Amino acid sequence: MELDKPKSNVTVRLLPLGTMDQLPKKENLLKLFDLIYLSSSQVSYFTPELTALLRDDANLLIENVKFITPLTKDQEKGYLPKIRDMATKAKCELLGSNDEMNNNFHLSFHRVD
């Protein structure tokens, strides 16, 4: 899926905070989503169970903490390796030039199986 290409028939669902751990348990949601966006505070849900909800050619975006939360230099250095490790476990790969905590507002991942 190309992020810069407009999509038709788009539905956006904003979910309450308490539902994230329940979604992967619903079989009717498996491989249903083209895109999942996680806020920086929800990054702990970036798991294989959550990415099972993504279609085979789907993407997952994570809000970049660089512009949200004041981080110490050590926290900033440790953030991307932590997210990369989560991506590997969730069978996702980092897309584009998002290889550093740069000027992007989100980190883009693609599901790979």
N, C-alpha and C positions, 0 to 999 in steps of 0.2 A: 504494500500500500504506500503510495506516495503522499507525504504529508502536505505538500504544497498544491496538490490537485483537488479542486472542489468536488465534493461528493453530493449526490442527490439522495433523497430518502434517508436523511440522517435523523436519528433520535438520540437525544442526550438525556441520560438518567443520572440525577444527582442522588447519591445514596447516603442514608444516615450513617454516622460513624460506627455504630454497633453491628452493622450488617456485613462488613468485609470478611469476617472469618466464617460466615454462614454461606456465602455465595458459592464457594467451590463444592459444597455438599449437595447442591441442586443440579441434578443430572441434566435438566432441560437447559441449563446455562452453559454447559461444556461446549467449547469451540463456537460460541455464539457471537463474541464481540470482535469488532474490527480494531478497536482502540480502547485502551484503558489509560486514564490519567490519574496518577497518584500525587497528592500534595506532599511536600517534604515531611510533614508530620505523619504521613501514612506509609512511608517507605518500608516499614517493618512488614508490611503485607506483600512485598515483592518476593513471592515464593513460588515454587513449582505448582502448588495448589491454585494460586491465583492465575498464573499464566496458562493453566489448563482451560480457562474460560476464553482465551484468545483463539481466533481462527488461525489456521496454519500460516497465513500471510499477513498476520496482524502486528500491530505495534503497541508498545507501552511507553508512556511518557512519565517522567518523574520531575517534579518541580525542582529547579536548581536552588539549593540552599544559599548559594553565594549572594543572592539578592534579597533573601528573606530574613535570615537570622545572622546576627553578628557572630562570626566564628573566630576562634583563635587560629593562629597559623598551623598548629598541630592538628586541630580539628579539621581544617580545610584540607590539609595533606592527607588525612586518613579517610575522608569522606568518599572520594572516588574509588579507591581500592575496595572499600567495603561494599559499595554499590556494584562494582564489577564482580565481586565474589558472589553476591546475591544473584546477579544476572546469570552467571555460569550455572549456579544451582537451579535456577528457574528456566534453564535452556533458552536464554536470550543473549543476543549480542548487541553491543553498543553500535549505533549508527553514525554515519557522517563524521564530522570533525569534532564530535563531542568527546574527544580523548583527554580533555583537561577541564578543570573548572574555569571555563572561559566566559565569554559574554552571552552565552545562550541562556534563555530563561528556563529551559528544561533539558533533561537528558533523554535522548531517544534510544529505544531498544526495539529489536525485532525478534520475534519468536522463531527459533530454529529447532527443528526436530530431526 
